[in-house]
Amino acid sequence: MKSMKEQNKPLLELLYAILDALKNAPCKYAIIHNAEALEEAISGDIDLAFDVNPVTVIYPILQNLQNKYGYRLIQCLHYDIPHGYYFIIELNKKYLHLDCLYDPLGISRYHLSTEFLLSDIKSEHDINSINVKNEYVYNLIKRALKGNLTDSHINKICQNFPNDDNTLRAIEQWIGTHNLNQLKELKADNPDKVRSTFKTYKQYIQKTYKKSNRLQYVYGKLQSTIRKIKRFIQPSGIFIVIVGPDGCGKSTINTQSSHILERAFRKTWSFHWRPNLLPKLGSTSGSSNFSDNTPSQHSKYKGLTSYIRFFYYWLDFVLGYWLVVYPKKSQTTFIIGERYYLDILVHPERYGFSCPIWFIKLFSLLVPKPDITILLSADPQQIYDRKPELPVNVIAEQIRKYTNAIKGWGDSSIIDTSKSIEVSSSELVDKVLNKCAEKLKKKLK
């Protein structure tokens, strides 16, 4: 098995190619931190500061390099400030994250302008990075506002305390004279004291920033609101549905695919059958879905009771999408639903519905559709051997019904799970990544 360093080598080569192209770009740039250890930093975010809108510089470079390296640009997330962008690039199921910042007013989360970060930059081995003193100020403010100080963060802060007057004055402007004197006395061997003191710094920075930079503060809040509205209108997440008979591998492929796609999105989330906005009907309301472990071929509810239950769960699909699924989608989440409403079209008895199919199809028109629908299929005998709950002929009939039902439910396709789980999961992941790349290409036109 390849080491992590070997696995990340293609990403590292791509990163160096991007940095090399930036040398000839009409901009000033610098890596904000960890420029001296890119082999390690590449497994996280590569933070870059620019003196221009990053999209005007980075996007053309990525387009020019795409044919050579064969990667997919799958995300370009706009955050908080007018020109803050987060690019996610996929290469061989590995991901390069570029956090690109242009903030001349200092209205980002950490309040430091890119003009400050790019002052007196250093260049080693043809790679630009911010100087050590500015990096210290940046990390100090970032850790104070973000919190979650690790022992490594504390060691860097305590062991690299600056001694030049310009840097000390810059720090004093942010945390005040009293807090600066405290900072001088902090020791790495007392991490609890450091963490407690940094909470005080956070309060001081937030209070003084709001007071002395009212216009920037209000403008920053306004930009954040606008960004959230845009993200809601054009969600950067993906919602996919996987269907298929019991034994086709839905849960296993769900788990494996979600793991592979973790770094392609900010979050991953999955649900079984319905969004679960409404509690389950019946005494065991804590369960997340209605289906029994063994699928029934006959509905246990008839007449009015069946219709009432149907309307109740149908409402969960409709309202649950807009109140549960869609907000997560707007937060760059990979959402995978097993079965979804499609399963009712194929096997309504499983859920206790005895409504006619035409009736169920009619109400499906108001159920929001996923971006992608995947039917997991295989030879009926093979599925039966994996999970012998239904006769082979019933499994074959369900596959036929699923094949017809998935049409019109987003981009639909069939994956043959008679291959290995790894191959099937990889095929599903490719469909998701291609969808992301297509959406982003239209967005950036």
C-alpha positions as CSV (number, residue, x, y, z in Angstrom):
1,M,0.0,0.0,0.0
2,K,1.3,3.5,-0.9
3,S,2.2,5.8,1.9
4,M,0.3,9.1,2.4
5,K,3.3,11.0,1.0
6,E,3.2,8.9,-2.2
7,Q,-0.6,9.2,-2.5
8,N,-0.4,13.0,-2.2
9,K,2.5,13.3,-4.7
10,P,0.3,14.1,-7.8
11,L,-1.5,16.8,-5.7
12,L,1.8,18.3,-4.7
13,E,3.0,18.4,-8.3
14,L,-0.2,20.1,-9.3
15,L,0.1,22.6,-6.4
16,Y,3.7,23.5,-7.6
17,A,2.4,23.9,-11.1
18,I,-0.2,26.4,-9.9
19,L,2.3,28.3,-7.8
20,D,4.7,28.3,-10.8
21,A,2.0,29.8,-13.0
22,L,1.2,32.5,-10.4
23,K,4.8,33.8,-10.9
24,N,3.7,35.1,-14.3
25,A,0.2,36.2,-13.3
26,P,-0.7,39.9,-13.0
27,C,-1.0,39.8,-9.3
28,K,0.8,39.7,-6.0
29,Y,0.3,36.6,-3.9
30,A,1.7,34.8,-0.9
31,I,1.0,31.5,1.0
32,I,-0.2,32.5,4.5
33,H,1.3,29.7,6.5
34,N,3.1,26.3,6.2
35,A,4.9,27.4,3.0
36,E,8.0,25.5,4.3
37,A,6.0,22.3,4.7
38,L,3.7,21.9,1.7
39,E,4.0,18.1,1.7
40,E,2.2,18.1,5.1
41,A,0.0,21.2,4.5
42,I,-1.5,19.6,1.3
43,S,-3.7,17.3,3.4
44,G,-5.4,20.4,4.7
45,D,-6.0,23.8,3.2
46,I,-3.5,25.9,1.3
47,D,-4.2,29.5,2.3
48,L,-3.3,32.1,-0.2
49,A,-3.5,35.9,0.0
50,F,-3.9,38.0,-3.2
51,D,-4.0,41.7,-4.1
52,V,-6.7,41.1,-6.7
53,N,-9.9,39.0,-7.1
54,P,-8.6,35.4,-6.9
55,V,-11.1,34.1,-9.5
56,T,-9.6,36.3,-12.2
57,V,-6.2,34.8,-11.6
58,I,-6.7,31.2,-10.3
59,Y,-9.5,30.1,-12.6
60,P,-7.7,30.8,-15.9
61,I,-4.6,28.9,-14.5
62,L,-6.8,25.9,-13.5
63,Q,-8.3,25.9,-17.0
64,N,-4.9,25.9,-18.6
65,L,-3.6,23.1,-16.5
66,Q,-6.6,20.8,-16.6
67,N,-5.8,18.9,-19.8
68,K,-2.2,18.2,-18.6
69,Y,-3.1,16.9,-15.1
70,G,-6.6,15.5,-15.7
71,Y,-8.2,16.9,-12.6
72,R,-11.8,18.0,-11.9
73,L,-12.6,21.4,-10.5
74,I,-15.6,20.6,-8.3
75,Q,-16.1,23.5,-6.0
76,C,-15.6,27.3,-6.0
77,L,-17.2,28.5,-2.7
78,H,-17.6,32.2,-2.1
79,Y,-17.4,33.2,1.5
80,D,-18.0,36.2,3.8
81,I,-16.1,38.9,1.8
82,P,-16.5,40.2,-1.7
83,H,-13.4,38.3,-2.9
84,G,-12.9,35.2,-0.7
85,Y,-13.0,31.9,-2.7
86,Y,-12.5,28.3,-1.7
87,F,-11.5,26.0,-4.6
88,I,-11.7,22.2,-4.3
89,I,-9.9,20.2,-7.0
90,E,-10.2,16.4,-7.3
91,L,-7.4,14.3,-8.7
92,N,-7.6,10.5,-8.5
93,K,-10.1,10.7,-5.6
94,K,-7.7,13.0,-3.7
95,Y,-8.5,16.6,-3.1
96,L,-6.5,19.9,-3.2
97,H,-8.1,22.7,-1.2
98,L,-7.1,26.3,-2.1
99,D,-8.4,29.0,0.3
100,C,-7.9,32.2,-1.7
101,L,-8.3,35.5,0.0
102,Y,-8.5,39.1,-1.2
103,D,-9.7,41.4,1.5
104,P,-8.4,45.0,1.2
105,L,-10.7,46.2,4.0
106,G,-10.1,43.6,6.6
107,I,-13.7,42.5,6.9
108,S,-13.0,38.7,6.9
109,R,-13.4,36.6,10.0
110,Y,-9.9,37.4,11.2
111,H,-10.1,41.2,10.4
112,L,-6.6,41.4,8.9
113,S,-6.4,43.0,5.4
114,T,-4.5,41.3,2.7
115,E,-2.5,44.4,2.3
116,F,-1.0,43.7,5.7
117,L,-0.4,40.1,4.9
118,L,1.3,40.9,1.6
119,S,3.6,43.5,3.0
120,D,7.2,42.5,3.0
121,I,6.6,39.0,1.6
122,K,9.5,36.6,1.3
123,S,10.4,34.3,-1.6
124,E,12.2,31.0,-1.2
125,H,12.6,28.4,-3.9
126,D,10.3,30.6,-6.1
127,I,7.4,30.3,-3.6
128,N,6.0,33.5,-2.0
129,S,4.9,33.4,1.6
130,I,4.1,36.1,4.2
131,N,7.0,37.0,6.5
132,V,7.4,35.4,9.9
133,K,6.3,38.5,11.8
134,N,3.1,39.0,9.9
135,E,2.4,35.2,10.1
136,Y,2.7,35.4,13.9
137,V,0.1,38.3,14.1
138,Y,-2.2,36.4,11.8
139,N,-2.0,33.1,13.8
140,L,-2.4,35.0,17.1
141,I,-5.7,36.7,15.9
142,K,-6.9,33.6,14.2
143,R,-6.4,31.4,17.2
144,A,-8.0,34.0,19.5
145,L,-11.1,34.3,17.4
146,K,-11.4,30.7,16.2
147,G,-10.4,29.0,19.5
148,N,-9.7,25.3,19.5
149,L,-6.0,25.8,20.4
150,T,-4.0,22.5,20.1
151,D,-0.7,21.9,21.9
152,S,1.0,22.6,18.6
153,H,-0.7,26.0,18.2
154,I,0.3,26.9,21.8
155,N,3.9,25.9,21.2
156,K,4.2,28.1,18.1
157,I,2.6,31.1,19.9
158,C,4.8,30.8,23.0
159,Q,8.1,29.8,21.5
160,N,8.0,32.3,18.6
161,F,7.1,35.4,20.5
162,P,8.5,38.4,18.4
163,N,10.9,40.9,19.9
164,D,10.9,43.7,17.2
165,D,9.0,46.9,18.0
166,N,6.9,47.0,14.8
167,T,5.4,43.5,15.4
168,L,4.8,44.3,19.1
169,R,3.0,47.5,18.2
170,A,0.8,45.6,15.7
171,I,-0.1,43.0,18.3
172,E,-0.8,45.8,20.9
173,Q,-3.3,47.4,18.5
174,W,-5.3,44.2,18.3
175,I,-5.2,42.9,22.0
176,G,-4.2,46.0,24.0
177,T,-1.3,46.7,26.3
178,H,-2.4,44.6,29.2
179,N,-3.1,41.6,27.1
180,L,0.2,42.0,25.3
181,N,2.0,41.9,28.7
182,Q,0.1,38.8,29.6
183,L,1.1,37.2,26.2
184,K,4.8,37.8,27.0
185,E,4.4,35.7,30.2
186,L,2.5,32.7,28.7
187,K,4.3,29.4,28.8
188,A,3.6,26.3,26.6
189,D,3.8,24.0,29.7
190,N,0.6,25.6,31.0
191,P,-1.8,25.1,28.1
192,D,-5.0,25.6,30.2
193,K,-3.7,29.1,31.1
194,V,-3.0,29.9,27.5
195,R,-6.5,28.8,26.4
196,S,-8.2,30.7,29.1
197,T,-6.2,33.9,28.3
198,F,-7.0,33.6,24.6
199,K,-10.7,33.7,25.4
200,T,-10.1,37.1,26.9
201,Y,-8.3,38.1,23.7
202,K,-11.3,37.1,21.6
203,Q,-13.6,39.3,23.7
204,Y,-11.2,42.2,23.5
205,I,-10.7,41.9,19.7
206,Q,-14.4,41.6,18.9
207,K,-15.3,44.5,21.2
208,T,-12.7,46.9,19.9
209,Y,-13.1,45.9,16.3
210,K,-16.8,46.7,16.3
211,K,-16.2,50.0,18.1
212,S,-13.3,51.3,16.0
213,N,-14.4,49.8,12.6
214,R,-18.1,50.3,12.6
215,L,-18.4,50.6,8.8
216,Q,-16.2,47.6,8.1
217,Y,-18.2,45.6,10.7
218,V,-21.6,46.5,9.2
219,Y,-20.2,45.9,5.6
220,G,-18.9,42.5,6.6
221,K,-22.2,41.5,8.1
222,L,-24.0,42.7,5.0
223,Q,-21.6,40.7,2.7
224,S,-22.1,37.6,4.9
225,T,-25.9,37.9,4.5
226,I,-25.6,38.3,0.8
227,R,-23.4,35.3,0.5
228,K,-25.8,33.2,2.5
229,I,-28.7,34.2,0.3
230,K,-26.7,33.4,-2.9
231,R,-25.7,30.1,-1.4
232,F,-29.3,29.3,-0.7
233,I,-30.4,30.2,-4.2
234,Q,-27.5,28.3,-5.8
235,P,-26.7,25.5,-3.4
236,S,-23.2,24.1,-3.7
237,G,-24.1,20.7,-2.2
238,I,-25.4,17.6,-4.0
239,F,-28.4,15.4,-3.2
240,I,-28.4,11.9,-4.6
241,V,-30.8,9.0,-4.1
242,I,-29.8,5.3,-4.3
243,V,-32.5,2.7,-4.8
244,G,-32.6,-1.0,-5.4
245,P,-33.8,-4.3,-4.0
246,D,-32.7,-5.5,-0.5
247,G,-29.2,-7.1,-0.9
248,C,-28.0,-4.8,-3.7
249,G,-25.5,-3.1,-1.4
250,K,-27.1,0.3,-0.7
251,S,-25.9,0.8,2.9
252,T,-22.3,-0.5,2.1
253,I,-21.9,1.7,-1.0
254,N,-23.5,4.7,0.9
255,T,-20.8,4.3,3.6
256,Q,-17.9,3.9,1.2
257,S,-18.9,6.6,-1.1
258,S,-19.5,9.1,1.7
259,H,-16.0,8.4,3.0
260,I,-14.4,9.0,-0.4
261,L,-16.3,12.3,-0.8
262,E,-15.7,13.7,2.6
263,R,-13.1,16.2,1.4
264,A,-15.1,17.1,-1.7
265,F,-17.7,18.8,0.4
266,R,-17.9,20.6,3.7
267,K,-20.1,17.9,5.2
268,T,-21.7,14.6,4.4
269,W,-25.1,13.4,5.6
270,S,-27.4,10.5,4.8
271,F,-30.9,9.4,5.6
272,H,-32.9,6.2,5.1
273,W,-36.2,6.5,3.1
274,R,-37.4,10.0,4.2
275,P,-35.9,13.2,5.7
276,N,-37.5,12.5,9.1
277,L,-38.8,16.0,9.7
278,L,-41.9,14.4,11.2
279,P,-41.8,11.6,13.8
280,K,-42.7,8.1,12.9
281,L,-46.3,7.2,13.4
282,G,-47.0,4.5,16.0
283,S,-45.6,3.6,19.4
284,T,-42.0,3.2,18.3
285,S,-41.7,6.8,17.1
286,G,-37.9,6.9,17.8
287,S,-37.2,4.8,14.6
288,S,-36.0,6.8,11.6
289,N,-38.1,5.0,9.0
290,F,-41.2,3.0,8.6
291,S,-40.1,-0.1,6.8
292,D,-39.8,-3.5,8.5
293,N,-36.6,-5.5,8.4
294,T,-38.3,-8.0,6.2
295,P,-40.2,-6.3,3.3
296,S,-43.9,-7.3,3.3
297,Q,-45.8,-8.1,0.1
298,H,-49.1,-7.0,1.6
299,S,-50.0,-3.7,3.2
300,K,-50.9,-4.0,6.9
301,Y,-53.2,-1.0,6.6
302,K,-56.3,-0.6,4.5
303,G,-58.8,2.0,3.5
304,L,-58.8,5.4,5.2
305,T,-56.0,4.5,7.6
306,S,-53.7,3.7,4.7
307,Y,-54.5,7.1,3.0
308,I,-53.9,9.1,6.2
309,R,-50.5,7.4,6.7
310,F,-49.6,8.1,3.1
311,F,-50.4,11.8,3.3
312,Y,-48.5,12.1,6.6
313,Y,-45.3,10.5,5.2
314,W,-45.8,12.3,1.8
315,L,-45.8,15.6,3.8
316,D,-42.5,14.5,5.3
317,F,-40.9,14.1,1.8
318,V,-42.2,17.6,0.7
319,L,-41.7,19.7,3.8
320,G,-38.7,17.6,4.9
321,Y,-36.9,18.4,1.6
322,W,-37.3,22.2,2.0
323,L,-36.7,22.3,5.8
324,V,-34.1,19.6,6.2
325,V,-32.5,18.5,2.9
326,Y,-32.3,21.8,1.1
327,P,-30.7,23.9,3.9
328,K,-28.0,21.2,4.2
329,K,-27.5,21.3,0.4
330,S,-26.9,25.0,0.6
331,Q,-24.2,24.4,3.2
332,T,-22.1,22.4,0.6
333,T,-23.2,19.0,2.0
334,F,-23.1,15.7,0.2
335,I,-26.5,14.2,0.9
336,I,-27.3,10.6,0.1
337,G,-30.8,9.2,0.6
338,E,-31.5,5.5,0.5
339,R,-34.8,4.5,-1.1
340,Y,-36.6,7.9,-0.9
341,Y,-40.1,8.4,-2.4
342,L,-39.1,6.2,-5.4
343,D,-39.3,3.1,-3.2
344,I,-43.0,3.8,-2.6
345,L,-43.6,3.7,-6.4
346,V,-42.0,0.2,-6.5
347,H,-43.0,-1.3,-3.2
348,P,-45.8,0.6,-1.5
349,E,-46.8,-2.4,0.6
350,R,-43.5,-2.2,2.5
351,Y,-44.6,1.0,4.1
352,G,-48.2,0.0,4.8
353,F,-49.8,1.8,1.8
354,S,-52.6,0.2,-0.1
355,C,-53.2,3.3,-2.4
356,P,-53.3,2.7,-6.2
357,I,-50.1,3.3,-8.1
358,W,-51.6,6.1,-10.2
359,F,-52.5,8.0,-7.0
360,I,-48.9,7.6,-5.7
361,K,-47.5,8.7,-9.0
362,L,-49.8,11.8,-9.0
363,F,-48.5,13.0,-5.6
364,S,-44.9,12.3,-6.7
365,L,-45.1,15.3,-8.9
366,L,-44.9,17.5,-5.8
367,V,-42.0,15.6,-4.2
368,P,-38.7,17.5,-4.9
369,K,-36.3,15.5,-7.1
370,P,-32.7,14.7,-6.3
371,D,-29.7,15.9,-8.5
372,I,-28.8,12.3,-9.2
373,T,-30.7,9.0,-8.9
374,I,-28.8,5.7,-8.9
375,L,-30.3,2.3,-9.3
376,L,-28.0,-0.4,-7.8
377,S,-28.7,-3.6,-9.7
378,A,-27.2,-7.0,-10.2
379,D,-28.3,-10.5,-11.3
380,P,-31.5,-11.3,-9.2
381,Q,-30.0,-14.7,-8.1
382,Q,-26.9,-12.9,-6.9
383,I,-28.9,-10.4,-4.9
384,Y,-31.0,-13.3,-3.4
385,D,-27.8,-15.1,-2.4
386,R,-26.7,-12.0,-0.5
387,K,-30.0,-11.4,1.2
388,P,-32.6,-14.2,0.7
389,E,-35.7,-12.3,1.8
390,L,-37.6,-12.1,-1.5
391,P,-38.0,-14.8,-4.2
392,V,-35.8,-14.3,-7.3
393,N,-38.7,-13.6,-9.5
394,V,-39.9,-10.8,-7.2
395,I,-36.4,-9.3,-7.1
396,A,-36.3,-9.3,-10.9
397,E,-39.7,-7.6,-11.1
398,Q,-38.6,-5.0,-8.6
399,I,-35.5,-4.2,-10.7
400,R,-37.8,-3.8,-13.7
401,K,-40.0,-1.4,-11.8
402,Y,-37.0,0.6,-10.4
403,T,-35.6,0.9,-14.0
404,N,-38.8,2.5,-15.1
405,A,-39.4,4.6,-11.9
406,I,-36.0,6.4,-11.9
407,K,-36.7,8.1,-15.2
408,G,-37.4,11.8,-14.5
409,W,-35.8,11.8,-11.1
410,G,-32.7,13.9,-11.7
411,D,-29.8,12.5,-13.7
412,S,-30.6,8.8,-13.5
413,S,-28.4,5.8,-14.2
414,I,-27.8,2.2,-13.2
415,I,-24.7,0.8,-11.4
416,D,-24.0,-3.0,-11.6
417,T,-23.1,-4.1,-8.1
418,S,-22.1,-7.6,-9.1
419,K,-18.6,-6.1,-9.3
420,S,-16.7,-5.3,-6.1
421,I,-18.0,-2.7,-3.6
422,E,-14.9,-0.6,-4.4
423,V,-15.6,-0.5,-8.1
424,S,-19.3,0.2,-7.6
425,S,-18.5,3.0,-5.1
426,S,-15.9,4.5,-7.4
427,E,-18.5,4.6,-10.2
428,L,-21.0,6.4,-8.0
429,V,-18.3,8.8,-6.8
430,D,-17.4,9.6,-10.4
431,K,-21.0,10.4,-11.2
432,V,-21.2,12.8,-8.2
433,L,-17.9,14.5,-9.1
434,N,-18.8,14.9,-12.7
435,K,-22.1,16.5,-11.6
436,C,-20.3,19.0,-9.4
437,A,-17.8,19.9,-12.1
438,E,-20.7,20.4,-14.6
439,K,-22.6,22.7,-12.2
440,L,-19.5,24.7,-11.4
441,K,-18.6,25.2,-15.1
442,K,-22.0,26.7,-15.7
443,K,-21.8,28.8,-12.6
444,L,-18.4,30.3,-13.6
445,K,-19.3,31.0,-17.2
